[in-house]
């Protein structure tokens, strides 16, 4: 994915992001999707608890 800063409307930028994602091969899409879980971090864990949401976290030591 392109990391450069772009200026535009939300709709234009979302459409560009979607076109870039769909241009990837199916395996690349899967790998990008799985890697996206490592890039997401809750900034305030107590805020998550206040909303009643939950967070799925990938274990580093594999599945048990």
PDB file of N, CA, C and O in Angstrom:
ATOM      1  N   UNK A   1       0.833  -1.179   0.000  1.00  0.00           N
ATOM      2  CA  UNK A   1       0.000   0.000   0.000  1.00  0.00           C
ATOM      3  C   UNK A   1       0.883   1.250   0.000  1.00  0.00           C
ATOM      4  O   UNK A   1       1.984   1.263   0.552  1.00  0.00           O
ATOM      5  N   UNK A   2       0.373   2.269  -0.622  1.00  0.00           N
ATOM      6  CA  UNK A   2       1.104   3.517  -0.760  1.00  0.00           C
ATOM      7  C   UNK A   2       1.040   4.295   0.552  1.00  0.00           C
ATOM      8  O   UNK A   2      -0.049   4.551   1.066  1.00  0.00           O
ATOM      9  N   UNK A   3       2.198   4.674   1.099  1.00  0.00           N
ATOM     10  CA  UNK A   3       2.266   5.359   2.394  1.00  0.00           C
ATOM     11  C   UNK A   3       2.316   6.886   2.261  1.00  0.00           C
ATOM     12  O   UNK A   3       2.362   7.586   3.272  1.00  0.00           O
ATOM     13  N   UNK A   4       2.306   7.414   1.025  1.00  0.00           N
ATOM     14  CA  UNK A   4       2.395   8.860   0.841  1.00  0.00           C
ATOM     15  C   UNK A   4       1.119   9.546   1.318  1.00  0.00           C
ATOM     16  O   UNK A   4       0.042   8.951   1.302  1.00  0.00           O
ATOM     17  N   UNK A   5       1.248  10.790   1.738  1.00  0.00           N
ATOM     18  CA  UNK A   5       0.108  11.581   2.193  1.00  0.00           C
ATOM     19  C   UNK A   5      -0.653  12.077   0.970  1.00  0.00           C
ATOM     20  O   UNK A   5      -0.060  12.605   0.030  1.00  0.00           O
ATOM     21  N   UNK A   6      -1.953  11.903   0.992  1.00  0.00           N
ATOM     22  CA  UNK A   6      -2.814  12.370  -0.100  1.00  0.00           C
ATOM     23  C   UNK A   6      -3.913  13.235   0.482  1.00  0.00           C
ATOM     24  O   UNK A   6      -4.401  12.987   1.585  1.00  0.00           O
ATOM     25  N   UNK A   7      -4.295  14.252  -0.271  1.00  0.00           N
ATOM     26  CA  UNK A   7      -5.380  15.128   0.153  1.00  0.00           C
ATOM     27  C   UNK A   7      -6.563  14.915  -0.778  1.00  0.00           C
ATOM     28  O   UNK A   7      -6.409  14.892  -1.999  1.00  0.00           O
ATOM     29  N   UNK A   8      -7.723  14.762  -0.201  1.00  0.00           N
ATOM     30  CA  UNK A   8      -8.932  14.572  -0.985  1.00  0.00           C
ATOM     31  C   UNK A   8     -10.092  14.353  -0.044  1.00  0.00           C
ATOM     32  O   UNK A   8      -9.939  14.396   1.177  1.00  0.00           O
ATOM     33  N   UNK A   9     -11.254  14.116  -0.624  1.00  0.00           N
ATOM     34  CA  UNK A   9     -12.418  13.850   0.220  1.00  0.00           C
ATOM     35  C   UNK A   9     -12.332  12.434   0.769  1.00  0.00           C
ATOM     36  O   UNK A   9     -11.579  11.602   0.263  1.00  0.00           O
ATOM     37  N   UNK A  10     -13.096  12.181   1.787  1.00  0.00           N
ATOM     38  CA  UNK A  10     -13.108  10.844   2.389  1.00  0.00           C
ATOM     39  C   UNK A  10     -13.510   9.790   1.353  1.00  0.00           C
ATOM     40  O   UNK A  10     -12.931   8.704   1.307  1.00  0.00           O
ATOM     41  N   UNK A  11     -14.500  10.117   0.529  1.00  0.00           N
ATOM     42  CA  UNK A  11     -14.969   9.176  -0.485  1.00  0.00           C
ATOM     43  C   UNK A  11     -13.884   8.895  -1.522  1.00  0.00           C
ATOM     44  O   UNK A  11     -13.696   7.745  -1.918  1.00  0.00           O
ATOM     45  N   UNK A  12     -13.166   9.930  -1.970  1.00  0.00           N
ATOM     46  CA  UNK A  12     -12.097   9.754  -2.949  1.00  0.00           C
ATOM     47  C   UNK A  12     -10.960   8.901  -2.388  1.00  0.00           C
ATOM     48  O   UNK A  12     -10.454   8.004  -3.061  1.00  0.00           O
ATOM     49  N   UNK A  13     -10.573   9.188  -1.169  1.00  0.00           N
ATOM     50  CA  UNK A  13      -9.467   8.452  -0.561  1.00  0.00           C
ATOM     51  C   UNK A  13      -9.848   6.999  -0.282  1.00  0.00           C
ATOM     52  O   UNK A  13      -9.025   6.101  -0.464  1.00  0.00           O
ATOM     53  N   UNK A  14     -11.076   6.761   0.154  1.00  0.00           N
ATOM     54  CA  UNK A  14     -11.530   5.390   0.386  1.00  0.00           C
ATOM     55  C   UNK A  14     -11.597   4.606  -0.925  1.00  0.00           C
ATOM     56  O   UNK A  14     -11.239   3.429  -0.965  1.00  0.00           O
ATOM     57  N   UNK A  15     -12.058   5.261  -2.005  1.00  0.00           N
ATOM     58  CA  UNK A  15     -12.111   4.598  -3.304  1.00  0.00           C
ATOM     59  C   UNK A  15     -10.704   4.246  -3.786  1.00  0.00           C
ATOM     60  O   UNK A  15     -10.488   3.158  -4.320  1.00  0.00           O
ATOM     61  N   UNK A  16      -9.750   5.154  -3.603  1.00  0.00           N
ATOM     62  CA  UNK A  16      -8.363   4.883  -3.998  1.00  0.00           C
ATOM     63  C   UNK A  16      -7.779   3.731  -3.189  1.00  0.00           C
ATOM     64  O   UNK A  16      -7.108   2.859  -3.740  1.00  0.00           O
ATOM     65  N   UNK A  17      -8.031   3.728  -1.887  1.00  0.00           N
ATOM     66  CA  UNK A  17      -7.537   2.653  -1.033  1.00  0.00           C
ATOM     67  C   UNK A  17      -8.141   1.306  -1.447  1.00  0.00           C
ATOM     68  O   UNK A  17      -7.448   0.289  -1.465  1.00  0.00           O
ATOM     69  N   UNK A  18      -9.435   1.308  -1.779  1.00  0.00           N
ATOM     70  CA  UNK A  18     -10.095   0.073  -2.211  1.00  0.00           C
ATOM     71  C   UNK A  18      -9.510  -0.425  -3.531  1.00  0.00           C
ATOM     72  O   UNK A  18      -9.256  -1.620  -3.679  1.00  0.00           O
ATOM     73  N   UNK A  19      -9.290   0.483  -4.501  1.00  0.00           N
ATOM     74  CA  UNK A  19      -8.705   0.080  -5.787  1.00  0.00           C
ATOM     75  C   UNK A  19      -7.302  -0.504  -5.588  1.00  0.00           C
ATOM     76  O   UNK A  19      -6.942  -1.495  -6.223  1.00  0.00           O
ATOM     77  N   UNK A  20      -6.520   0.112  -4.710  1.00  0.00           N
ATOM     78  CA  UNK A  20      -5.163  -0.390  -4.439  1.00  0.00           C
ATOM     79  C   UNK A  20      -5.207  -1.774  -3.824  1.00  0.00           C
ATOM     80  O   UNK A  20      -4.408  -2.644  -4.171  1.00  0.00           O
ATOM     81  N   UNK A  21      -6.145  -1.977  -2.907  1.00  0.00           N
ATOM     82  CA  UNK A  21      -6.258  -3.276  -2.239  1.00  0.00           C
ATOM     83  C   UNK A  21      -6.708  -4.350  -3.228  1.00  0.00           C
ATOM     84  O   UNK A  21      -6.169  -5.456  -3.232  1.00  0.00           O
ATOM     85  N   UNK A  22      -7.695  -4.025  -4.064  1.00  0.00           N
ATOM     86  CA  UNK A  22      -8.213  -5.009  -5.014  1.00  0.00           C
ATOM     87  C   UNK A  22      -7.210  -5.318  -6.125  1.00  0.00           C
ATOM     88  O   UNK A  22      -7.328  -6.346  -6.792  1.00  0.00           O
ATOM     89  N   UNK A  23      -6.229  -4.442  -6.331  1.00  0.00           N
ATOM     90  CA  UNK A  23      -5.196  -4.692  -7.336  1.00  0.00           C
ATOM     91  C   UNK A  23      -4.198  -5.745  -6.869  1.00  0.00           C
ATOM     92  O   UNK A  23      -3.433  -6.272  -7.677  1.00  0.00           O
ATOM     93  N   UNK A  24      -4.197  -6.057  -5.578  1.00  0.00           N
ATOM     94  CA  UNK A  24      -3.298  -7.076  -5.044  1.00  0.00           C
ATOM     95  C   UNK A  24      -3.782  -8.462  -5.442  1.00  0.00           C
ATOM     96  O   UNK A  24      -4.971  -8.670  -5.684  1.00  0.00           O
ATOM     97  N   UNK A  25      -2.857  -9.400  -5.507  1.00  0.00           N
ATOM     98  CA  UNK A  25      -3.208 -10.796  -5.745  1.00  0.00           C
ATOM     99  C   UNK A  25      -3.942 -11.331  -4.507  1.00  0.00           C
ATOM    100  O   UNK A  25      -3.756 -10.806  -3.409  1.00  0.00           O
ATOM    101  N   UNK A  26      -4.772 -12.368  -4.673  1.00  0.00           N
ATOM    102  CA  UNK A  26      -5.518 -12.901  -3.522  1.00  0.00           C
ATOM    103  C   UNK A  26      -4.637 -13.258  -2.322  1.00  0.00           C
ATOM    104  O   UNK A  26      -5.006 -12.979  -1.182  1.00  0.00           O
ATOM    105  N   UNK A  27      -3.495 -13.863  -2.564  1.00  0.00           N
ATOM    106  CA  UNK A  27      -2.603 -14.210  -1.460  1.00  0.00           C
ATOM    107  C   UNK A  27      -2.065 -12.950  -0.785  1.00  0.00           C
ATOM    108  O   UNK A  27      -1.949 -12.905   0.440  1.00  0.00           O
ATOM    109  N   UNK A  28      -1.735 -11.927  -1.575  1.00  0.00           N
ATOM    110  CA  UNK A  28      -1.253 -10.668  -1.005  1.00  0.00           C
ATOM    111  C   UNK A  28      -2.333 -10.003  -0.152  1.00  0.00           C
ATOM    112  O   UNK A  28      -2.032  -9.411   0.885  1.00  0.00           O
ATOM    113  N   UNK A  29      -3.589 -10.102  -0.589  1.00  0.00           N
ATOM    114  CA  UNK A  29      -4.701  -9.545   0.194  1.00  0.00           C
ATOM    115  C   UNK A  29      -4.814 -10.245   1.542  1.00  0.00           C
ATOM    116  O   UNK A  29      -4.990  -9.601   2.576  1.00  0.00           O
ATOM    117  N   UNK A  30      -4.711 -11.573   1.518  1.00  0.00           N
ATOM    118  CA  UNK A  30      -4.797 -12.340   2.761  1.00  0.00           C
ATOM    119  C   UNK A  30      -3.659 -11.964   3.697  1.00  0.00           C
ATOM    120  O   UNK A  30      -3.885 -11.749   4.888  1.00  0.00           O
ATOM    121  N   UNK A  31      -2.444 -11.882   3.177  1.00  0.00           N
ATOM    122  CA  UNK A  31      -1.297 -11.532   4.008  1.00  0.00           C
ATOM    123  C   UNK A  31      -1.432 -10.116   4.557  1.00  0.00           C
ATOM    124  O   UNK A  31      -1.093  -9.872   5.715  1.00  0.00           O
ATOM    125  N   UNK A  32      -1.924  -9.173   3.740  1.00  0.00           N
ATOM    126  CA  UNK A  32      -2.133  -7.801   4.200  1.00  0.00           C
ATOM    127  C   UNK A  32      -3.167  -7.789   5.318  1.00  0.00           C
ATOM    128  O   UNK A  32      -2.986  -7.101   6.323  1.00  0.00           O
ATOM    129  N   UNK A  33      -4.256  -8.549   5.150  1.00  0.00           N
ATOM    130  CA  UNK A  33      -5.309  -8.620   6.162  1.00  0.00           C
ATOM    131  C   UNK A  33      -4.771  -9.169   7.482  1.00  0.00           C
ATOM    132  O   UNK A  33      -5.035  -8.606   8.545  1.00  0.00           O
ATOM    133  N   UNK A  34      -4.026 -10.256   7.416  1.00  0.00           N
ATOM    134  CA  UNK A  34      -3.476 -10.850   8.639  1.00  0.00           C
ATOM    135  C   UNK A  34      -2.463  -9.915   9.299  1.00  0.00           C
ATOM    136  O   UNK A  34      -2.438  -9.805  10.525  1.00  0.00           O
ATOM    137  N   UNK A  35      -1.636  -9.247   8.512  1.00  0.00           N
ATOM    138  CA  UNK A  35      -0.646  -8.322   9.067  1.00  0.00           C
ATOM    139  C   UNK A  35      -1.326  -7.109   9.702  1.00  0.00           C
ATOM    140  O   UNK A  35      -0.767  -6.489  10.606  1.00  0.00           O
ATOM    141  N   UNK A  36      -2.522  -6.771   9.235  1.00  0.00           N
ATOM    142  CA  UNK A  36      -3.201  -5.592   9.777  1.00  0.00           C
ATOM    143  C   UNK A  36      -3.537  -5.767  11.258  1.00  0.00           C
ATOM    144  O   UNK A  36      -3.679  -4.776  11.975  1.00  0.00           O
ATOM    145  N   UNK A  37      -3.666  -7.005  11.726  1.00  0.00           N
ATOM    146  CA  UNK A  37      -3.953  -7.236  13.141  1.00  0.00           C
ATOM    147  C   UNK A  37      -2.770  -6.849  14.020  1.00  0.00           C
ATOM    148  O   UNK A  37      -2.960  -6.437  15.165  1.00  0.00           O
ATOM    149  N   UNK A  38      -1.557  -6.974  13.502  1.00  0.00           N
ATOM    150  CA  UNK A  38      -0.369  -6.589  14.265  1.00  0.00           C
ATOM    151  C   UNK A  38      -0.216  -5.079  14.352  1.00  0.00           C
ATOM    152  O   UNK A  38       0.416  -4.570  15.277  1.00  0.00           O
ATOM    153  N   UNK A  39      -0.796  -4.354  13.387  1.00  0.00           N
ATOM    154  CA  UNK A  39      -0.646  -2.898  13.344  1.00  0.00           C
ATOM    155  C   UNK A  39      -1.669  -2.171  14.205  1.00  0.00           C
ATOM    156  O   UNK A  39      -1.552  -0.960  14.398  1.00  0.00           O
ATOM    157  N   UNK A  40      -2.655  -2.864  14.721  1.00  0.00           N
ATOM    158  CA  UNK A  40      -3.709  -2.207  15.500  1.00  0.00           C
ATOM    159  C   UNK A  40      -3.432  -2.344  16.987  1.00  0.00           C
ATOM    160  O   UNK A  40      -3.205  -3.443  17.493  1.00  0.00           O
ATOM    161  N   UNK A  41      -3.455  -1.227  17.670  1.00  0.00           N
ATOM    162  CA  UNK A  41      -3.215  -1.230  19.102  1.00  0.00           C
ATOM    163  C   UNK A  41      -4.243  -0.317  19.768  1.00  0.00           C
ATOM    164  O   UNK A  41      -4.487   0.794  19.298  1.00  0.00           O
ATOM    165  N   UNK A  42      -4.831  -0.780  20.841  1.00  0.00           N
ATOM    166  CA  UNK A  42      -5.756   0.071  21.596  1.00  0.00           C
ATOM    167  C   UNK A  42      -4.929   1.115  22.338  1.00  0.00           C
ATOM    168  O   UNK A  42      -3.993   0.770  23.059  1.00  0.00           O
ATOM    169  N   UNK A  43      -5.266   2.377  22.166  1.00  0.00           N
ATOM    170  CA  UNK A  43      -4.500   3.425  22.824  1.00  0.00           C
ATOM    171  C   UNK A  43      -4.865   3.516  24.295  1.00  0.00           C
ATOM    172  O   UNK A  43      -4.025   3.862  25.125  1.00  0.00           O
ATOM    173  N   UNK A  44      -6.102   3.209  24.619  1.00  0.00           N
ATOM    174  CA  UNK A  44      -6.551   3.282  26.000  1.00  0.00           C
ATOM    175  C   UNK A  44      -7.389   2.036  26.311  1.00  0.00           C
ATOM    176  O   UNK A  44      -8.592   2.022  26.047  1.00  0.00           O
ATOM    177  N   UNK A  45      -6.766   0.996  26.866  1.00  0.00           N
ATOM    178  CA  UNK A  45      -7.512  -0.234  27.146  1.00  0.00           C
ATOM    179  C   UNK A  45      -8.737  -0.020  28.029  1.00  0.00           C
ATOM    180  O   UNK A  45      -9.724  -0.742  27.884  1.00  0.00           O
ATOM    181  N   UNK A  46      -8.701   0.943  28.932  1.00  0.00           N
ATOM    182  CA  UNK A  46      -9.867   1.169  29.785  1.00  0.00           C
ATOM    183  C   UNK A  46     -11.043   1.709  28.974  1.00  0.00           C
ATOM    184  O   UNK A  46     -12.197   1.471  29.330  1.00  0.00           O
ATOM    185  N   UNK A  47     -10.764   2.438  27.882  1.00  0.00           N
ATOM    186  CA  UNK A  47     -11.835   2.943  27.023  1.00  0.00           C
ATOM    187  C   UNK A  47     -12.562   1.785  26.345  1.00  0.00           C
ATOM    188  O   UNK A  47     -13.776   1.839  26.150  1.00  0.00           O
ATOM    189  N   UNK A  48     -11.826   0.749  25.991  1.00  0.00           N
ATOM    190  CA  UNK A  48     -12.441  -0.430  25.383  1.00  0.00           C
ATOM    191  C   UNK A  48     -13.380  -1.093  26.384  1.00  0.00           C
ATOM    192  O   UNK A  48     -14.487  -1.496  26.025  1.00  0.00           O
ATOM    193  N   UNK A  49     -12.946  -1.207  27.631  1.00  0.00           N
ATOM    194  CA  UNK A  49     -13.774  -1.831  28.656  1.00  0.00           C
ATOM    195  C   UNK A  49     -15.027  -1.004  28.933  1.00  0.00           C
ATOM    196  O   UNK A  49     -16.094  -1.567  29.178  1.00  0.00           O
ATOM    197  N   UNK A  50     -14.912   0.309  28.898  1.00  0.00           N
ATOM    198  CA  UNK A  50     -16.055   1.174  29.158  1.00  0.00           C
ATOM    199  C   UNK A  50     -17.140   0.999  28.098  1.00  0.00           C
ATOM    200  O   UNK A  50     -18.327   1.111  28.402  1.00  0.00           O
ATOM    201  N   UNK A  51     -16.741   0.728  26.864  1.00  0.00           N
ATOM    202  CA  UNK A  51     -17.706   0.557  25.784  1.00  0.00           C
ATOM    203  C   UNK A  51     -18.289  -0.850  25.764  1.00  0.00           C
ATOM    204  O   UNK A  51     -19.293  -1.092  25.094  1.00  0.00           O
ATOM    205  N   UNK A  52     -17.677  -1.772  26.483  1.00  0.00           N
ATOM    206  CA  UNK A  52     -18.137  -3.152  26.471  1.00  0.00           C
ATOM    207  C   UNK A  52     -17.629  -3.930  25.273  1.00  0.00           C
ATOM    208  O   UNK A  52     -18.120  -5.024  24.993  1.00  0.00           O
ATOM    209  N   UNK A  53     -16.646  -3.382  24.557  1.00  0.00           N
ATOM    210  CA  UNK A  53     -16.064  -4.074  23.417  1.00  0.00           C
ATOM    211  C   UNK A  53     -14.979  -5.031  23.889  1.00  0.00           C
ATOM    212  O   UNK A  53     -14.594  -5.020  25.058  1.00  0.00           O
ATOM    213  N   UNK A  54     -14.499  -5.844  22.986  1.00  0.00           N
ATOM    214  CA  UNK A  54     -13.406  -6.746  23.319  1.00  0.00           C
ATOM    215  C   UNK A  54     -12.358  -6.661  22.218  1.00  0.00           C
ATOM    216  O   UNK A  54     -12.638  -6.203  21.110  1.00  0.00           O
ATOM    217  N   UNK A  55     -11.157  -7.106  22.537  1.00  0.00           N
ATOM    218  CA  UNK A  55     -10.045  -7.071  21.592  1.00  0.00           C
ATOM    219  C   UNK A  55      -9.535  -8.495  21.407  1.00  0.00           C
ATOM    220  O   UNK A  55      -9.298  -9.214  22.377  1.00  0.00           O
ATOM    221  N   UNK A  56      -9.367  -8.892  20.144  1.00  0.00           N
ATOM    222  CA  UNK A  56      -8.741 -10.169  19.836  1.00  0.00           C
ATOM    223  C   UNK A  56      -7.255  -9.927  19.691  1.00  0.00           C
ATOM    224  O   UNK A  56      -6.847  -9.031  18.952  1.00  0.00           O
ATOM    225  N   UNK A  57      -6.439 -10.703  20.378  1.00  0.00           N
ATOM    226  CA  UNK A  57      -4.996 -10.540  20.287  1.00  0.00           C
ATOM    227  C   UNK A  57      -4.370 -11.836  19.823  1.00  0.00           C
ATOM    228  O   UNK A  57      -4.708 -12.916  20.307  1.00  0.00           O
ATOM    229  N   UNK A  58      -3.446 -11.716  18.872  1.00  0.00           N
ATOM    230  CA  UNK A  58      -2.743 -12.872  18.354  1.00  0.00           C
ATOM    231  C   UNK A  58      -1.644 -13.255  19.321  1.00  0.00           C
ATOM    232  O   UNK A  58      -0.879 -12.402  19.773  1.00  0.00           O
ATOM    233  N   UNK A  59      -1.565 -14.536  19.641  1.00  0.00           N
ATOM    234  CA  UNK A  59      -0.504 -15.001  20.526  1.00  0.00           C
ATOM    235  C   UNK A  59       0.794 -15.125  19.763  1.00  0.00           C
ATOM    236  O   UNK A  59       0.808 -15.513  18.594  1.00  0.00           O
ATOM    237  N   UNK A  60       1.870 -14.799  20.421  1.00  0.00           N
ATOM    238  CA  UNK A  60       3.192 -14.900  19.799  1.00  0.00           C
ATOM    239  C   UNK A  60       3.727 -16.325  19.818  1.00  0.00           C
ATOM    240  O   UNK A  60       4.602 -16.671  19.025  1.00  0.00           O
ATOM    241  N   UNK A  61       3.204 -17.159  20.725  1.00  0.00           N
ATOM    242  CA  UNK A  61       3.714 -18.520  20.871  1.00  0.00           C
ATOM    243  C   UNK A  61       2.866 -19.549  20.134  1.00  0.00           C
ATOM    244  O   UNK A  61       3.056 -20.747  20.342  1.00  0.00           O
ATOM    245  N   UNK A  62       1.945 -19.128  19.286  1.00  0.00           N
ATOM    246  CA  UNK A  62       1.118 -20.055  18.518  1.00  0.00           C
ATOM    247  C   UNK A  62      -0.169 -20.394  19.225  1.00  0.00           C
ATOM    248  O   UNK A  62      -0.491 -19.833  20.272  1.00  0.00           O
ATOM    249  N   UNK A  63      -0.895 -21.310  18.646  1.00  0.00           N
ATOM    250  CA  UNK A  63      -2.211 -21.707  19.157  1.00  0.00           C
ATOM    251  C   UNK A  63      -2.044 -22.772  20.227  1.00  0.00           C
ATOM    252  O   UNK A  63      -1.213 -23.671  20.097  1.00  0.00           O
ATOM    253  N   UNK A  64      -2.823 -22.668  21.265  1.00  0.00           N
ATOM    254  CA  UNK A  64      -2.788 -23.683  22.318  1.00  0.00           C
ATOM    255  C   UNK A  64      -4.100 -24.388  22.393  1.00  0.00           C
ATOM    256  O   UNK A  64      -4.273 -25.283  23.220  1.00  0.00           O
TER     257      UNK A  64
END
